[in-house]
Amino acid sequence: SFACTLAFVSKEVDPSTGEVDEEGYEDEYQLEEVELSTADYVQKIVVADFDRSFESIGDQFEIVEAYSLTSMKTLQDAVNAIIEFLGMQTIGVTHSVAPSAKSHRTLLSGLFLGNKQVCV
């Protein structure tokens, strides 16, 4: 997160003529802090054929990472957190985890900043 300040010049306007006074005074107004996350840079998109879309991106752009989500109480909580963090569109019903599942595969798609297609 980072602090935000609105800086502006306040000028008088003559109500009878609508003329703006050339002189003014600088002022500032402190705004609430802004927090950006990955989801702020992603637009959800629906893809008709996830496998084809995934393959079309190409191996040179593939990144494989493993995460330990030990703070999550359930697999469904972990899936929900990932979807929220990435801000991507779930494919089909892959956002739902079977209650007895020990592992799960969630498919996500989106457009990253610059209209770059992303499939997870």
Secondary structure as the mmCIF struct_conf table of DSSP 4:
data_model
#
loop_
_struct_conf.conf_type_id
_struct_conf.id
_struct_conf.beg_label_comp_id
_struct_conf.beg_label_asym_id
_struct_conf.beg_label_seq_id
_struct_conf.end_label_comp_id
_struct_conf.end_label_asym_id
_struct_conf.end_label_seq_id
STRN STRN1 PHE A 2 VAL A 13
TURN_TY1_P TURN_TY1_P1 PRO A 15 THR A 17
HELX_LH_PP_P HELX_LH_PP_P1 GLU A 19 GLU A 19
STRN STRN2 VAL A 20 VAL A 34
HELX_RH_3T_P HELX_RH_3T_P1 THR A 38 TYR A 41
STRN STRN3 VAL A 42 LYS A 44
BEND BEND1 ALA A 48 ALA A 48
HELX_RH_AL_P HELX_RH_AL_P1 PHE A 50 ILE A 57
HELX_RH_3T_P HELX_RH_3T_P2 ASP A 59 PHE A 61
TURN_TY1_P TURN_TY1_P2 THR A 70 SER A 71
BEND BEND2 LYS A 73 THR A 74
HELX_RH_AL_P HELX_RH_AL_P2 LEU A 75 LEU A 86
TURN_TY1_P TURN_TY1_P3 GLY A 87 GLY A 87
STRN STRN4 GLN A 89 THR A 90
HELX_LH_PP_P HELX_LH_PP_P2 ILE A 91 ILE A 91
TURN_TY1_P TURN_TY1_P4 GLY A 92 HIS A 95
TURN_TY1_P TURN_TY1_P5 PRO A 99 SER A 100
BEND BEND3 LYS A 102 LYS A 102
STRN STRN5 LEU A 108 PHE A 112
TURN_TY1_P TURN_TY1_P6 LEU A 113 ASN A 115
STRN STRN6 LYS A 116 CYS A 119
#
